[in-house]
Amino acid sequence: MFRHVCSELRDRDMLTEARAFKRFCDAIWEYHADTNQIYVHHDRTTPEVCGEWKDYEELYRLYREQYVYREDVEIWQQYMNPNHLREFLNQEDQEDHFFVRIEHKELDWNSRKNTEFLNRWMEWHEVYISKIDEKSLMIASRDVREEQRNSTIAQAVLPEFDYVCRIDVATNNYVIYYSDKEKHIIPKHASDNYHTTMERVNHKNVIEEEVETLCKSMRVENVVEHLEHESEYILYATMEEDGVIAHKKYRFCYVDSEKKAILLTRTDVSGIIQEKQRREREERKRLSYLENMPVAFCSIQVLLDEDGKPKDFLFTYSNREHDKLEGAGYGELIGRKFYEYFKNGDLKWLKYYYETAYEGIPHVIREYSREIQKELLIHTFQTERGHCECVMQDITKESVLTLELHRSWEELKRILETTTTLVFQYDPENSKVILDQIGVEDQQRQQSFSEQLFFEDVEKRGLIGNTYVELVRDCLKRIREGEHHISVTIQAKMKPEQNWTWYRMTLFDYLDEYTNNRRVVGYLQNIDQDMMKQEKLRQRARTDSLTGLLNVGAGKRRVEKLLEAQKQRMSGYNALFLMDIDDFKNINDTMGHKKGDETIQCFVRVLKRTFRAEDVIYRMGGDEFAVFVERLQTPDLNIDTILRRLRAHIEEARREFPFLSVSTGAYLTNGFHTYDEYYVEADRALYETKKKGKDHDTVHKSNKSNKNDNSDESNKIAEGADHR
């Protein structure tokens, strides 16, 4: 609308029509370059100068020093300095615009205290510059605060919100916005009766047990009282919608620093509440189970200092057996820091638990605890970053504790199942593997194999990637030879019909003296998402975002790798092509960067049609591309064929992009060269092409392996050629 108004002003007589457009504009100026004078038709900021011809430098400095917000002065000077305005008159553009903040100040007198207060407020203005004729400009501005406020509200109303409501604290007026399926922000209705409307809606939807409390809590006076001490005020309510129970979250906060308006948002949190309830049930079940374990179990959180180094660990859970083991009363350890509870505690525990909590390294620890004067066997594993779970055994009296360790296998396995896909036991003495697959019926989940039959079954069904079968064999071998802990990454699948998935396989051993056997516990953790993220990051670092081609660094490394493979034995001819889109800057300047991007993408399609899949195509940057081609059988014929095919495809592309023109330089050789040598010769050829004009090709050729050959063919290969 504003731009339309400014266009109308430009096309009409300024002196007679400016008044008609005052309601749309905060200021309307008429600037004349020859005299550097400006006529102020209308200006709400400086009404005292309206209807006068003024020296522009004077008005320009006045705004810069008194009205333009200090952080926006640079923008004001960039667009509004006299030199820029005169330069703009000589440009082809007919119009320009920018945004700047205008600061208003006024002095208020307080008679009671005989003091003056400086009131300040800020307005965002859009300034529009348009040519009237060759010597004069029209400059208009308008206040866009209201638009920015509505835009802010609109951006806040995303699909996760039921609605956003703006409430006037003084008048109780409100405007409500909601997000429809098309994500449009629509003022639903406005009223001066927020309380009545709020209570009517709540009584209709909120369950009976909560409605009265919610209505009281949502009243403006109650909200204001809470916001005096907090930045936000949160309420929750349960609703019944079409017979379905839904949980809602209400959030109140101030919209402005003057605390004149409150922003209310309502969000559906049913999924979050239900998930929280599910986790609480599972946690209660897990804790109930852990309480009855015959072995000691605790959860700890490793605490870091400001430098990210471990300083202590906190007990977040301790079952009865662990409390008993540590000599503490029931529940006494929970919430306590270890080195505060044990004043002279050994720092070795912090090292082990930090490695598990933050590096994901499980440990099997056999250490003497001077704090409780007992020999301990501790298994540590990570459930989430920063946290460590510990299963502990007092092995001071080995005969008793060995029996407890044997009985606790199922308990340990169930704990591991919270974060793993597969748990298994391995008996190195008898070469026996016992699998326990999670998510399978009890009568089918546990399977026992000899080590030989296990690998035969795995290979037959293709459950572990071929390259990783030997890795798993080697891990079991290392365990048999005495290693206590091993962790490796493998590709596997639980069923033959499933896709390959990345897993971290971890094994640790313990001594079951009840049977006098050394056993190994192993488990698989699904890390497929982490591996995919890492691969995406690596791919992003290798490719050009606009074209999907290799970037210059990745392209160079690929070519260097191919050349290194040819170092011992060179066979056939190689060629490096360098291509440059002619006058690409002019395409961007005249047609816009979008058209420039489309031109580049069109040329990439031409390259993919012209060259083979195995050829290395990469973007050098901007409008420059390179292609490396290996093993050309008949060099003259094949390179000419490639160039003719390239020209034919460019001609086809000109049906859509008639301005597409490409210059090419190439270097062809059958001798070994470094990448830099290829690039220098191809770049020289491209430079020669540019000197000849647009849409040409130049090829530099050499026959390095046949230097003493004086045949006509050798002479022909050594010559440069121009192709059009």
C-alpha positions in Angstrom: 0.0 0.0 0.0 2.8 2.4 1.0 4.7 1.9 -2.2 1.5 2.4 -4.2 0.9 5.7 -2.4 4.5 6.8 -3.1 4.1 5.9 -6.8 0.9 8.0 -6.9 2.8 10.9 -5.3 5.5 10.6 -7.9 3.2 10.7 -10.8 1.1 13.7 -9.6 1.9 17.3 -9.0 3.6 17.3 -5.6 2.5 20.7 -4.6 -1.2 20.0 -5.1 -1.5 16.3 -4.2 0.8 15.9 -1.1 -1.9 16.8 1.3 -4.1 14.1 0.1 -1.6 11.5 1.1 -0.7 12.8 4.5 -2.7 10.1 6.2 -0.5 7.4 4.7 2.9 9.1 5.3 4.7 10.7 8.3 6.9 12.8 6.1 6.8 13.9 2.4 9.9 15.8 1.1 10.8 17.1 -2.4 14.5 17.2 -3.1 16.2 19.2 -6.0 19.8 18.2 -6.8 20.8 21.3 -8.7 20.2 23.6 -5.7 20.6 21.0 -2.9 17.3 22.3 -1.6 14.4 20.4 -0.1 10.7 21.4 0.2 9.0 19.9 3.2 5.4 19.2 2.2 4.6 17.2 5.4 6.6 16.1 8.4 5.2 15.0 11.8 8.6 14.9 13.4 9.6 18.5 12.4 6.3 20.3 11.7 8.0 23.7 12.2 9.7 23.4 8.8 6.7 22.4 6.7 5.8 24.5 3.7 9.4 25.8 3.4 12.4 25.4 1.1 15.3 24.4 3.3 19.0 23.7 2.7 19.1 19.9 2.5 22.4 19.7 4.5 20.7 21.4 7.4 17.7 19.0 7.5 19.9 16.0 6.9 22.1 16.9 9.9 19.1 17.7 12.1 17.7 14.2 11.6 21.1 12.6 11.9 22.0 14.3 15.2 18.6 14.5 17.0 16.1 12.0 15.6 17.8 9.0 14.0 18.5 6.3 16.6 22.3 6.1 17.2 22.6 2.5 16.0 20.9 3.4 12.7 22.9 6.5 11.9 25.1 4.6 9.5 22.1 3.4 7.5 20.8 7.0 7.4 24.1 8.4 6.1 24.4 5.6 3.5 21.0 6.3 1.9 20.3 10.0 2.7 23.7 11.8 2.2 23.5 14.3 -0.7 26.1 12.5 -2.7 24.1 9.3 -2.7 20.9 11.1 -3.7 22.7 12.7 -6.7 24.2 9.3 -7.7 20.8 7.7 -7.4 19.4 10.2 -9.9 22.0 9.0 -12.5 21.1 5.3 -11.9 18.6 3.2 -13.9 16.6 2.3 -10.7 13.5 4.4 -10.3 13.0 3.7 -6.6 14.8 2.6 -3.4 13.8 2.1 0.2 15.3 1.4 3.7 14.2 1.0 7.3 15.4 3.3 10.2 14.4 3.9 13.8 13.3 7.5 14.7 13.8 8.4 18.4 11.4 10.9 20.0 12.2 12.7 23.2 10.1 15.1 25.4 10.5 16.7 28.8 7.8 16.3 31.4 7.6 18.5 34.5 6.8 16.9 37.9 5.6 19.7 40.1 5.6 17.7 43.2 9.3 16.9 43.1 10.4 19.8 40.9 12.1 17.4 38.5 12.1 16.8 34.8 11.6 13.4 33.2 12.8 12.7 29.7 10.2 10.5 27.9 11.6 8.5 25.0 9.9 6.3 22.5 11.0 4.6 19.3 9.3 4.4 15.9 10.4 2.1 13.0 10.1 4.1 9.8 10.2 2.8 6.2 11.8 5.5 4.0 11.0 5.5 0.3 13.0 7.3 -2.4 11.6 7.8 -5.9 12.5 9.8 -8.9 10.2 12.6 -10.0 12.3 13.7 -12.9 16.0 13.9 -13.9 16.8 16.5 -11.3 14.4 15.9 -8.4 13.4 13.2 -5.9 10.4 12.4 -3.8 11.3 11.2 -0.3 8.5 9.8 1.9 8.4 7.9 5.2 5.9 6.1 7.4 5.7 4.6 10.9 5.6 0.7 10.6 5.5 -0.1 14.4 2.0 -1.6 14.2 3.0 -3.8 11.2 6.1 -5.0 13.1 4.0 -5.8 16.2 1.5 -7.8 14.1 4.4 -9.5 12.4 5.9 -10.5 15.7 2.6 -11.9 16.9 2.1 -13.8 13.6 5.6 -15.3 13.8 4.8 -16.5 17.3 1.6 -18.3 16.4 3.0 -21.5 15.0 1.0 -24.7 14.5 1.9 -25.9 18.1 -0.2 -23.0 19.6 -3.9 -23.2 19.8 -4.1 -19.4 19.9 -2.3 -16.2 21.0 -4.2 -13.6 22.8 -3.1 -10.0 23.4 -4.8 -8.5 26.5 -4.8 -4.8 27.4 -4.1 -4.6 31.2 -5.9 -1.3 31.7 -9.0 -1.7 29.7 -9.5 -5.5 29.7 -9.7 -5.4 25.8 -8.3 -8.3 24.0 -7.4 -9.5 20.4 -7.1 -13.2 19.8 -5.1 -14.8 16.9 -5.3 -18.5 16.0 -3.3 -20.6 13.6 -5.3 -22.5 10.9 -4.2 -25.4 8.8 -2.7 -23.0 6.3 -0.8 -21.3 9.1 -2.5 -17.9 8.4 -2.8 -15.5 11.3 -6.3 -14.3 11.5 -7.8 -12.0 14.2 -10.6 -14.1 15.4 -12.4 -11.4 17.4 -11.8 -8.5 19.7 -13.8 -7.5 22.8 -13.7 -5.4 25.9 -14.7 -8.4 28.1 -11.8 -10.8 28.4 -12.9 -12.1 31.7 -16.4 -13.0 30.5 -15.2 -14.6 27.4 -12.4 -16.5 29.2 -14.9 -17.9 31.8 -17.4 -18.9 29.2 -14.8 -20.8 27.2 -13.4 -22.5 30.3 -16.8 -23.6 31.6 -17.5 -25.1 28.2 -14.3 -27.1 27.8 -12.3 -27.5 31.1 -13.2 -30.5 33.3 -15.4 -29.6 36.3 -12.8 -30.3 39.0 -10.4 -27.6 37.5 -12.6 -25.0 36.0 -13.2 -22.6 38.9 -9.5 -22.6 40.0 -8.4 -22.0 36.4 -10.8 -19.1 35.9 -9.6 -17.4 39.1 -6.0 -17.9 38.1 -6.5 -16.5 34.6 -8.0 -13.2 35.8 -5.8 -10.2 34.7 -5.3 -9.0 38.3 -4.0 -12.4 39.4 -1.7 -12.6 36.3 -0.3 -9.2 37.0 0.4 -10.1 40.6 2.5 -13.1 39.5 4.3 -11.2 36.8 5.5 -8.7 39.3 8.0 -11.4 40.5 8.4 -13.6 37.5 9.1 -13.2 33.8 6.3 -15.6 32.9 3.3 -17.2 34.5 2.4 -20.8 33.6 -0.9 -22.7 34.1 -2.1 -26.1 33.1 -5.6 -27.4 32.6 -7.3 -30.6 31.5 -10.0 -30.4 28.8 -12.4 -32.7 27.2 -12.7 -32.2 23.4 -15.1 -34.5 21.5 -14.9 -37.1 24.3 -11.0 -37.1 24.3 -9.0 -35.8 27.2 -6.5 -33.1 26.3 -3.9 -31.3 28.4 -3.3 -27.6 27.8 -0.6 -25.2 28.8 -1.3 -21.5 29.3 1.7 -19.0 29.3 1.4 -15.4 30.3 4.0 -12.7 29.8 4.3 -9.0 29.1 4.4 -7.9 25.4 6.0 -4.5 26.1 8.4 -3.1 28.7 5.8 -0.6 29.9 3.7 -3.6 31.1 0.6 -2.3 29.3 -0.3 -5.5 27.4 -0.1 -9.2 28.3 0.5 -12.0 25.8 -1.3 -15.3 26.4 -0.6 -18.5 24.5 -2.3 -21.8 24.8 -0.5 -25.0 23.7 -1.6 -28.6 23.5 0.8 -30.6 25.7 -1.2 -33.8 25.7 1.6 -35.8 24.1 4.2 -34.4 26.6 2.0 -35.1 29.6 1.2 -38.6 28.5 4.8 -39.3 27.8 5.7 -37.9 31.2 3.1 -40.1 32.9 4.3 -43.1 31.0 7.9 -42.4 32.0 6.9 -41.9 35.6 5.1 -45.3 35.6 8.1 -46.9 34.0 10.4 -45.2 36.5 8.3 -46.3 39.4 8.3 -49.9 38.1 12.1 -49.7 37.5 12.8 -48.3 40.9 10.5 -50.9 42.5 12.5 -53.6 40.7 15.9 -52.1 41.6 14.9 -51.8 45.3 14.5 -55.6 45.4 17.7 -56.4 43.6 20.1 -58.7 45.5 23.0 -56.6 44.4 23.9 -53.0 45.0 22.9 -50.5 42.4 23.3 -46.7 42.2 22.9 -44.0 39.6 25.3 -41.0 39.7 25.6 -37.7 37.9 29.2 -36.5 37.3 29.6 -32.8 38.1 31.9 -30.5 36.2 33.7 -27.3 37.1 33.7 -24.1 35.0 36.5 -25.5 32.8 34.5 -28.7 32.0 36.7 -30.9 34.3 35.1 -33.4 36.7 35.0 -32.2 40.3 32.5 -34.5 42.1 29.6 -36.9 41.5 26.1 -36.8 42.9 24.0 -39.9 43.9 20.7 -39.6 42.1 19.5 -43.1 43.1 20.7 -45.7 45.6 18.9 -49.0 46.3 18.7 -50.7 49.7 21.7 -53.0 49.0 23.8 -50.0 47.9 22.9 -48.0 51.0 23.8 -51.1 53.1 27.1 -51.6 51.2 28.1 -47.9 51.8 27.1 -48.1 55.4 24.4 -45.4 55.0 20.9 -45.2 56.2 18.0 -45.9 53.8 17.8 -43.0 51.2 20.6 -41.1 53.0 22.9 -41.0 49.9 20.3 -39.7 47.4 21.1 -36.0 46.6 24.5 -36.2 48.3 27.9 -35.4 46.8 30.4 -38.2 47.2 33.4 -36.1 48.3 31.2 -34.2 50.7 29.9 -37.4 52.2 33.3 -39.1 52.2 35.6 -36.2 53.1 38.8 -38.0 52.1 37.4 -40.0 49.2 39.7 -41.6 46.7 39.8 -39.6 43.4 40.2 -42.8 41.3 36.4 -43.3 41.4 35.8 -39.9 39.8 38.1 -40.8 36.9 36.3 -44.1 36.2 32.8 -42.5 36.4 33.7 -39.5 34.3 35.0 -41.8 31.5 31.7 -43.7 31.6 29.4 -40.7 32.0 30.9 -38.4 29.3 33.0 -40.7 27.0 30.6 -43.7 27.1 33.3 -46.1 28.2 32.0 -48.9 30.4 34.3 -50.2 33.1 34.7 -53.4 35.1 36.4 -52.2 38.2 38.1 -54.4 40.9 39.3 -52.0 43.5 39.6 -51.7 47.2 37.4 -49.0 48.7 39.2 -47.3 51.6 36.0 -45.3 52.3 34.1 -48.4 53.4 37.1 -50.8 53.7 35.8 -53.4 51.2 37.0 -55.0 48.0 34.5 -54.1 45.3 33.6 -55.4 41.9 31.9 -52.6 39.9 30.3 -52.6 36.5 29.7 -49.1 35.0 27.6 -48.2 32.0 26.1 -45.0 30.5 22.4 -44.4 30.1 22.6 -40.7 29.2 25.4 -38.2 28.8 26.7 -37.0 32.2 25.2 -40.0 34.0 26.7 -43.3 35.1 25.0 -46.5 36.4 26.9 -48.8 38.7 26.2 -52.4 39.7 28.4 -53.2 42.7 29.5 -56.4 44.5 31.4 -56.7 47.8 33.9 -59.4 46.9 35.7 -59.4 50.2 33.9 -62.6 51.0 34.2 -64.2 47.6 32.1 -67.3 48.2 29.0 -65.4 49.2 29.3 -62.7 46.7 30.0 -65.0 43.7 26.6 -66.6 44.3 25.0 -63.2 44.4 26.7 -62.2 41.1 25.5 -65.4 39.5 21.9 -64.7 40.6 22.1 -61.0 39.5 22.7 -61.8 35.9 19.0 -61.3 35.0 18.9 -58.1 37.0 22.1 -56.8 35.2 20.7 -57.8 31.8 17.4 -56.0 32.4 19.2 -52.8 33.4 21.3 -53.1 30.2 18.1 -53.6 28.2 17.0 -50.0 28.9 19.6 -48.7 26.4 20.5 -51.7 24.3 19.0 -53.9 21.5 20.8 -57.2 22.2 22.3 -58.6 25.4 24.4 -61.8 25.4 26.7 -63.9 27.5 29.9 -65.5 26.4 31.7 -68.4 28.1 35.4 -68.3 26.9 36.2 -71.6 28.5 33.4 -73.6 26.8 33.2 -71.2 23.7 29.4 -70.8 24.2 27.3 -67.8 23.2 23.9 -67.1 24.8 21.8 -64.4 22.9 18.9 -62.6 24.5 17.1 -60.5 21.9 14.9 -57.7 23.2 11.4 -57.3 21.9 10.9 -61.0 21.3 8.5 -63.4 23.1 10.1 -64.9 26.2 10.0 -68.5 24.9 11.9 -67.4 21.7 14.1 -64.6 22.8 17.0 -66.6 24.4 19.1 -68.7 22.1 22.3 -70.7 22.9 25.0 -71.6 20.4 28.5 -72.9 20.4 30.9 -70.3 19.1 31.3 -72.2 15.8 27.6 -72.7 15.2 27.0 -69.0 16.2 29.2 -67.7 13.4 27.9 -70.3 10.9 24.4 -69.1 11.6 25.3 -65.4 11.5 27.1 -65.8 8.1 24.4 -68.0 6.7 21.6 -65.6 7.5 23.7 -62.5 6.7 23.1 -60.9 10.1 26.5 -59.2 10.4 28.2 -57.4 7.5 30.9 -59.4 5.8 33.6 -57.0 6.7 32.7 -57.2 10.4 32.3 -60.9 11.0 36.1 -61.3 11.4 36.1 -58.2 13.6 33.6 -59.9 16.0 35.7 -63.1 15.8 38.8 -61.1 16.8 37.0 -59.5 19.7 36.0 -62.9 21.2 39.6 -64.1 20.6 41.0 -61.0 22.5 38.6 -61.7 25.4 39.8 -65.4 25.5 43.4 -64.1 25.6 42.7 -62.0 28.7 41.3 -58.6 27.7 38.7 -57.3 30.1 36.9 -54.7 28.0 36.4 -54.2 24.3 34.1 -51.8 22.4 33.8 -51.7 18.5 31.5 -50.4 15.8 29.8 -52.9 13.4 27.0 -53.1 10.9 24.4 -55.7 11.7 20.6 -56.6 11.6 18.4 -58.4 14.0 16.5 -60.2 11.2 17.6 -61.0 7.6 14.8 -58.9 6.0 15.8 -55.8 7.9 18.1 -53.1 6.7 21.7 -52.7 7.8 22.0 -50.8 11.1 25.1 -49.4 12.9 25.7 -50.8 16.4 28.3 -50.3 19.1 29.2 -53.8 20.5 30.6 -53.7 24.0 32.0 -56.7 25.9 33.3 -56.9 29.5 34.2 -59.9 31.7 33.6 -61.1 35.3 34.6 -64.1 37.3 31.7 -66.4 38.3 33.4 -68.3 41.1 30.1 -70.2 41.8 30.8 -72.2 38.7 34.5 -71.3 38.7 34.2 -69.9 35.1 35.2 -66.6 33.6 32.2 -65.1 31.8 31.7 -62.2 29.4 28.7 -59.9 29.2 28.1 -58.2 25.9 25.5 -55.8 24.5 24.7 -54.0 21.2 23.6 -50.3 21.3 21.9 -48.8 18.2 24.0 -45.8 17.0 22.5 -45.6 13.5 21.2 -42.0 14.0 24.6 -40.8 15.2 26.4 -42.4 12.2 23.9 -40.9 9.8 24.4 -37.4 11.3 28.2 -37.8 11.0 27.9 -38.9 7.3 25.6 -36.0 6.5 28.1 -33.6 8.0 30.9 -35.2 6.0 28.8 -35.0 2.8 27.9 -31.3 3.5 31.6 -30.5 3.8 32.4 -32.2 0.4 29.6 -30.8 -1.8 28.5 -27.5 -3.2 25.1 -26.5 -1.7 23.7 -25.0 -4.9 24.6 -27.7 -7.4 25.2 -30.8 -5.4 28.5 -31.2 -7.2 31.8 -31.7 -5.3 33.3 -28.5 -4.1 36.7 -27.4 -5.1 38.5 -29.0 -2.2 36.8 -32.3 -2.5 37.2 -32.3 -6.3 40.9 -31.6 -6.1 41.4 -34.4 -3.5 39.4 -36.9 -5.8 41.6 -36.0 -8.8 44.8 -36.2 -6.8 43.8 -39.7 -5.6 43.2 -40.8 -9.2 46.6 -39.4 -10.3 48.3 -41.1 -7.3 46.9 -44.4 -8.5 48.3 -43.8 -12.0 51.7 -42.9 -10.6 53.2 -46.4 -11.0 51.6 -47.1 -14.4 50.1 -44.5 -16.7 47.8 -45.9 -19.3 45.9 -43.8 -21.9 45.2 -40.1 -21.9 43.8 -37.8 -19.2 42.2 -34.4 -19.6 41.3 -31.6 -17.3 38.6 -29.2 -18.5 38.1 -25.7 -17.0 34.8 -23.9 -17.9 33.6 -20.4 -17.2 30.1 -19.0 -17.9 30.6 -15.8 -19.9 29.4 -12.5 -18.5 27.9 -14.2 -15.5 28.1 -11.1 -13.4 26.0 -9.3 -15.9 23.3 -12.0 -15.6 23.2 -11.5 -11.8 23.1 -7.7 -12.1 20.5 -7.5 -14.8 18.3 -10.5 -14.2 18.8 -11.1 -10.5 20.7 -13.7 -8.4 17.8 -16.2 -8.7 18.2 -16.2 -12.5 21.9 -16.5 -12.0 21.4 -19.6 -9.8 19.1 -21.1 -12.3 21.7 -20.6 -15.1 24.3 -22.4 -13.0 22.0 -25.3 -12.3 21.1 -25.5 -16.0 24.8 -25.7 -16.9 25.4 -28.4 -14.3 22.7 -30.5 -16.1 24.6 -29.9 -19.4 27.8 -31.1 -17.8 26.1 -34.3 -16.4 24.7 -35.0 -19.9 28.1 -34.5 -21.6 30.5 -36.4 -19.3 30.5 -39.9 -18.0 29.4 -40.9 -14.5 32.9 -41.8 -13.5 34.3 -38.4 -14.6 35.1 -36.0 -11.7 32.8 -32.9 -12.1 33.3 -30.2 -9.5 32.5 -26.5 -9.0 35.6 -24.3 -8.6 33.5 -21.4 -7.3 31.1 -18.8 -8.7 30.6 -19.5 -12.4 33.7 -21.7 -12.8 33.6 -25.5 -13.2 36.2 -28.3 -13.7 36.0 -31.8 -15.1 38.7 -34.5 -14.9 38.5 -37.3 -17.5 40.6 -40.5 -17.3 41.8 -42.9 -20.0 40.7 -41.3 -23.3 41.5 -44.0 -25.9 41.9 -41.9 -29.0 42.8 -38.4 -27.7 42.1 -36.2 -30.7 38.9 -37.9 -31.7 37.6 -38.3 -28.1 38.3 -34.8 -26.9 36.8 -33.3 -30.1 33.8 -35.5 -29.6 33.4 -34.4 -26.0 33.7 -30.7 -27.0 31.2 -31.1 -29.8 28.8 -32.9 -27.5 29.2 -30.1 -24.9 28.5 -27.5 -27.6 25.4 -29.4 -28.7 24.0 -29.6 -25.2 24.7 -25.9 -24.6 22.8 -25.1 -27.8 19.8 -27.1 -26.5 20.0 -25.3 -23.1 19.8 -21.9 -24.9 16.1 -22.7 -25.7 15.4 -21.9 -22.1 18.5 -19.8 -21.3 19.3 -17.9 -24.6 22.1 -15.9 -22.9 24.1 -19.0 -21.9 27.6 -18.8 -23.2 30.6 -20.9 -22.0 34.3 -20.6 -22.5 36.4 -23.8 -22.1 40.1 -24.5 -21.7 41.4 -28.1 -21.5 44.7 -29.9 -21.1 45.2 -33.3 -22.6 48.2 -35.6 -21.9 49.3 -39.2 -21.6 52.1 -38.5 -19.2 52.1 -38.3 -15.4 51.5 -34.8 -14.0 50.5 -33.4 -10.7 47.2 -31.8 -10.2 48.8 -28.3 -10.1 50.5 -29.0 -13.5 47.1 -30.0 -15.0 45.4 -26.9 -13.6 48.1 -24.5 -14.8 48.0 -25.8 -18.4 44.1 -25.9 -18.5 44.0 -22.4 -17.0 46.4 -21.1 -19.7 44.1 -22.6 -22.3 41.1 -21.0 -20.7 42.9 -17.6 -20.7 43.6 -18.0 -24.5 39.9 -18.7 -25.0 38.9 -15.6 -23.2 41.2 -13.5 -25.4 39.5 -14.8 -28.5 36.0 -13.9 -27.3 33.0 -15.7 -25.9 31.8 -19.2 -26.5 35.2 -20.7 -27.6 37.3 -23.7 -26.7 41.1 -24.1 -26.5 42.9 -27.4 -25.9 46.6 -27.7 -24.9 48.0 -31.2 -25.7 51.3 -33.0 -24.9 52.7 -36.4 -25.4 55.0 -36.7 -22.5 55.7 -40.4 -22.8 56.8 -40.2 -26.5 59.2 -37.3 -26.5 61.5 -38.8 -29.1 58.7 -39.8 -31.5 58.8 -37.5 -34.5 55.7 -39.0 -36.2 52.9 -36.8 -37.5 50.6 -38.1 -34.8 53.0 -36.9 -32.1 53.3 -33.5 -33.6 49.6 -33.3 -33.9 49.1 -34.1 -30.2 51.7 -31.5 -29.1 49.9 -28.7 -30.9 47.2 -26.5 -29.3 43.8 -26.5 -31.0 40.9 -24.0 -31.1 37.4 -25.4 -31.4 34.3 -23.4 -32.2 
